Amino acid sequence: MSLNIQLTPEVEAKLRARAEAEGKDPAAFALEAVTEKLAGPNGSGSHAAAHDRLDAWERFVTEMRQHAKNLPPHHFVDDSRESIYEGRGE
């Protein structure tokens, strides 16, 4: 199948730069990018899924840092094995 698409000058420049950096022809690089995008479950590529997971992780870390700022000074959580299983008859 042959497909013609119109790229903005910015997207074309990025495509050419990335293809050159990887030593590939721009058309081959574009085909690889489309293939990766369609490779994952439900058509979402592994790169997109990895990017989504990274974004979710960064949001989680940011939220935890904000939460930690609200804790009293010298806050301590006893997460020892003994405290976790306390009262379970061991």
N, C-alpha and C positions, 0 to 999 in steps of 0.2 A: 504494500500500500504506500502510496506517495501522499504526503500531506504538506501543504504550504501554510505557514503561519507568519503573522506579522509581529515582529518584536520591536519594542521601543529601543531607541539607541542605547539607553542605559542597560537594558537586559541583554542586548546583543554584545555590548562591551564586556559585561560580566561573563557571558557564555564563552566568548573568545578567550578571555583571560584565564578562566578556569580550565578550559580545554587545553590551552597552551601549557599551563602549569603542570598538567597531567600528561603532556606529550600526546594529546589526541586531536583528531580532526573535530572541529566544532559539531559537525553533523553526527559523528559517532558519539560524542559526549552527550549531545541532546537526546539521542536514542537511548543511551544508557540511563540518563536521568528519568526519562519517561518510563522505561522498563522498571527501574527501582521504585518509582512512585506507584506503579501498578502491581508490584510483587507481593505486598503484604496482604493480610486478611482484609476482606471487603474492599480490595483495591487500594488500601492505604499502604504506601511503601514503608519499608523498614526504617528508612531515614526519617520519614515524617513521624513514625511511631516513636523512634528514639528521641526526636526533638520534643515531642509532646511529653514524654516521660521526664526529660531533663527540665522542661518548663515546670512541670508539676513538682519535681524535687526542689527546684529553686524557690517556688512559692511556699512549700512546706518549711524549708529552712528559714525563710524570711519570717513566716508566721511564728515559728518557734523562738527566733531571736526577739521578736516583739513581745511574746509571752514571757520570756525570761526577764525582760526589763521590768515587768510588773511584780516579780517575786521579791520577797523581803531579803535584805542583805544576809548573806551566809546561809541561805536556804539549803537544807539538806534533805535528800530523799534516801531512805534506807531501802535499797533494792537488793539486799543480801538474800541469799538462798533461805536463810532462817526466817527472815521477815516475810518472804513471799509464801512460804509454806506453814507459817505460824497458825496453830489451831486446826491443823488437818490430821492430827493424830500420828505424826511421824516421830 
